[in-house]
Structure formats: C-alpha cells, structure tokens
Amino acid sequence: MTRPTLKSFKEEALKREGVKNSYDELSSAYEVRKQLIALRQQAGLTQEQIAEILQTKKSNISRLESVSSNISPKLSTLTDYAAAMGYKLKIEFVPDNEART
C-alpha cells in the first residue's frame, strides 16, 4: 500500500464540503502571510531586522507572518511592513464565481 502524497490528500480532503469551506475561508489570510514572508526574504531581511525597522519586537513579526496565527493584522501594519521593503499595499476585490446569490 502506497502512502498518499500531500497533493492527493489535499484533493481528497477538498472534496468534503466542510473542509473546502474552511480552506476557502483561510486562503486569503494564508496568501497574505506567504507574500509577507516572500517580500522579507527577497529583501534579504530577517524577522529581527524588519522588527527593528518597524520599531517592534521580533515576536510580533513572527506572529504577523505565521500561517497558524488567528490574529488579523491592521491595514496600517501591512502598509508599514510593505513600505519597509519598498512596496505599497494594494488591496483588490475579485468576483467570487462560487458565491451563491
């Protein structure tokens, strides 16, 4: 018996409505955090360095970037974080083709 891959496990799990709904609800937060980490790494900065730039603690940056964090950052925090890396924050609304009307 072969072990399922992560990809096949995810595909099977997402077939279950409750799992898919939860996944969809978390996907935006996960994507933002993934982008924060990528920006910081592209800038060649550690969490400690970005914390110093933003005049905060490393633990706050760690929490901000953590995909398991249930804390929603303020827009001003995201704006400051982006600016520290030379970026501007852009928020975009896109149609939800699966939304029920």
C-alpha positions as CSV (number, residue, x, y, z in Angstrom):
1,M,0.0,0.0,0.0
2,T,1.5,3.3,-1.0
3,R,1.2,6.4,1.1
4,P,-0.8,9.2,-0.3
5,T,1.0,12.3,-1.4
6,L,0.2,15.7,0.1
7,K,-1.3,16.7,-3.3
8,S,-3.6,13.7,-3.4
9,F,-4.5,14.1,0.3
10,K,-5.4,17.7,-0.3
11,E,-7.5,16.9,-3.4
12,E,-9.5,14.2,-1.5
13,A,-9.9,16.4,1.6
14,L,-11.2,19.4,-0.5
15,K,-14.0,17.1,-1.9
16,R,-15.6,17.3,1.5
17,E,-17.7,20.4,1.7
18,G,-16.8,21.4,5.3
19,V,-13.1,21.1,4.6
20,K,-13.4,23.1,1.4
21,N,-15.4,25.9,3.1
22,S,-12.8,26.2,5.8
23,Y,-10.0,26.1,3.3
24,D,-11.6,28.8,1.2
25,E,-12.1,31.0,4.3
26,L,-8.4,30.7,5.2
27,S,-6.9,31.0,1.8
28,S,-6.7,34.8,1.7
29,A,-5.0,35.1,5.1
30,Y,-2.6,32.3,4.1
31,E,-1.8,34.1,0.8
32,V,-1.1,37.4,2.6
33,R,1.2,35.8,5.1
34,K,3.0,33.9,2.3
35,Q,3.6,37.2,0.5
36,L,4.9,38.9,3.6
37,I,7.5,36.2,4.1
38,A,8.4,36.3,0.4
39,L,8.9,40.1,0.5
40,R,11.0,40.0,3.5
41,Q,13.2,37.1,2.2
42,Q,13.6,38.9,-1.2
43,A,14.8,42.0,0.7
44,G,17.3,39.8,2.5
45,L,16.0,40.7,5.9
46,T,15.5,38.6,9.0
47,Q,12.5,38.9,11.2
48,E,14.7,40.6,13.7
49,Q,15.8,43.2,11.1
50,I,12.3,44.0,10.0
51,A,11.2,44.3,13.6
52,E,14.0,46.8,14.2
53,I,12.9,48.8,11.1
54,L,9.3,48.8,12.3
55,Q,10.3,49.5,15.9
56,T,8.6,46.4,17.2
57,K,9.5,43.0,18.6
58,K,10.6,40.0,16.6
59,S,7.8,38.1,18.2
60,N,5.3,40.5,16.6
61,I,6.8,39.9,13.1
62,S,6.8,36.2,13.7
63,R,3.1,36.3,14.7
64,L,2.3,38.5,11.7
65,E,3.9,36.0,9.3
66,S,2.6,32.9,11.0
67,V,0.0,30.9,9.0
68,S,-1.3,29.5,12.2
69,S,-2.0,32.9,13.8
70,N,-5.6,33.7,14.2
71,I,-4.8,37.4,14.7
72,S,-5.8,39.7,11.8
73,P,-3.3,42.4,11.2
74,K,-4.3,46.0,10.8
75,L,-4.1,47.6,7.4
76,S,-1.6,50.1,8.8
77,T,0.6,47.3,9.9
78,L,0.6,45.7,6.5
79,T,1.2,49.1,4.9
80,D,4.2,49.8,7.2
81,Y,5.6,46.3,6.6
82,A,5.3,46.7,2.8
83,A,6.9,50.2,2.9
84,A,9.8,48.8,4.9
85,M,10.6,46.6,1.9
86,G,10.0,49.4,-0.7
87,Y,6.4,48.3,-1.6
88,K,3.0,49.8,-1.4
89,L,0.0,47.8,-0.3
90,K,-2.7,47.2,-2.9
91,I,-6.0,45.6,-2.0
92,E,-8.0,44.1,-4.7
93,F,-11.6,42.8,-4.8
94,V,-12.2,40.0,-7.3
95,P,-15.5,38.3,-8.2
96,D,-16.3,35.1,-6.3
97,N,-17.5,32.9,-9.0
98,E,-18.6,30.3,-6.5
99,A,-20.7,32.7,-4.4
100,R,-24.4,31.9,-4.2
101,T,-26.7,34.8,-4.9
